[in-house]
Amino acid sequence: MRFASYDTEGFYDEMFEAGGRPRPHAQLLLETIESLSEGQLLRYKTAAEQVLLQMGITFNVYGDSAGAERIFPFDLVPRIVPADEWDHLERGLRQRIHALNLFIDDIYHDQKILKDGAIPREVIESAASYRPQCHGLNPPRGVWCHITGTDLVRDRDGCYYVLEDNLRVPSGVSYVLENREVLKRIFPKVFEGLPVRAVNEYTSKLLEMLESIAPARSAGGNVVVLTPGIYNSAYFEHSFLAQQMGVQLVEGRDLVVSRKEVYMRTTKGLERVDIIYRRIDDDFLDPEAFRADSLLGVKGLLEAYREGRVALANAPGNGVADDKVIYAYVPDMIRYYEGEDPILPNVPTYLCWRDEDRRYVLEHLELLVVKSANESGGYGMLVGPHSTAAERQEFAAKVKAQPRNYIAQPTLALSRVPTIVGDRFEGRHVDLRPYVLYGKEIYVLPGGLTRVAMRQGSLVVNSSQGGGSKDTWVLAAQPAAWGGAQQ
């Protein structure tokens, strides 16, 4: 397989400059791939799929009639991020997460940003993920968003933009770690000559962060991962992270609250739990505080949390900042709380609850991407240029019926990365989800999940919509040190 016929026109390509010249940081990767014997890369691809199956790296798709787990598609050609680009992204992510945390804390306490008119009050109070039950909560260290996955995209101009924030129960980091392991096992020569920064410290950093928010009475504390169960689409990740951290994976039925203390049922009796890394949405977390019909959560958990007897990551209520309408105000939050301009810009966004914006959206549906404020996974979305007249008509009716529930954005020309398609390389669109931990300090994992739209021309990268992933290599800052890779 060679790159001679690879098309670099029309989009920003992560590996090639205009005219087909390889970018400097991709030169060694390109030479390594082209030095392989005929058919060798395809044999590596087949071997990688076998490894993924053996490692159990799978996911479920809700509503799939087959009901079977799928191997998460993985492409062997990595995405490379030079050191200077990553430094810029890391600074922007730190700034953004810090401001979002201040915003969430403010919303559930003094609401100064609303009183000062920086964000309309009705936008917050009408958000589906706004939780009045969380007013007055005081998370340890004042941190609400302990684990964040922020989706970044790159447009035709080569600039990075924030597409959305994922603060509730962001998923996908297990694939970052396993992708690296697969590539090291199947394609080790690609690492030679490039100083790729390590990602394998993530789980130790995660455990360190979780232990840092333990209740004051606990030294370190007993940590558990709370999962909805085996039918959740990200169950593999829940079990993987628990295993890697050396902590118990539990379901709601395994926990009980007694006298505002949380305990885990074990064969030796009840064992106190101090920190819960919860992978359950707020609605199902505690039937006494949220949805009364939830069978997944733990009765009395919110009150135990309010009393400081247990720590939760992420903090309940932080999903208010996940709302795609509120996302549009994050640049204003940064200016309000940080006193500086955003380092990473948002994608320009039309808010359909505004009359003028809504008129423009309805008149230009064929040009825009329209999204529901609280859907995820590529659902509740219209990609205008790829839609039919009937689909646009259906979405127009939805927008008119519930204007608060929809935003619209220009259709971006997402950057592309060479991807193995059959027996050749083709450009496929990608985004990037870096992962950020916030405990004593803010830690950004050097890399993240590069999601790739495997279907030709598709802009939807979500695994539930047929997307796959690539390993993401962040290069070390000292080119002079090139000659050996880290993990």
URLIN-V968995 format. One record per helix or strand of 3 or more residues. SS is the DSSP state (A for helix, B for strand). FROM is the first residue (numbers start at 1). TO is the last residue. If there is no record, write none. Layout:
BEGIN
((SS | FROM | TO) (SS | FROM | TO))
END
This chain:
BEGIN
((A | 24 | 34) (A | 40 | 55) (B | 74 | 81) (A | 83 | 107) (A | 112 | 115) (A | 121 | 125) (A | 132 | 134) (A | 140 | 142) (B | 147 | 154) (B | 160 | 166) (A | 173 | 186) (A | 188 | 191) (A | 202 | 212) (B | 223 | 226) (A | 235 | 245) (B | 248 | 250) (A | 252 | 254) (B | 255 | 258) (B | 261 | 266) (B | 269 | 272) (B | 275 | 278) (A | 282 | 284) (A | 301 | 306) (B | 311 | 313) (A | 318 | 322) (A | 324 | 327) (A | 330 | 338) (B | 349 | 351) (A | 355 | 363) (A | 365 | 367) (B | 368 | 372) (B | 381 | 383) (A | 384 | 386) (A | 389 | 401) (A | 403 | 405) (B | 406 | 410) (B | 416 | 421) (B | 424 | 438) (B | 442 | 444) (B | 449 | 452) (A | 463 | 465) (B | 468 | 475) (A | 479 | 481))
END
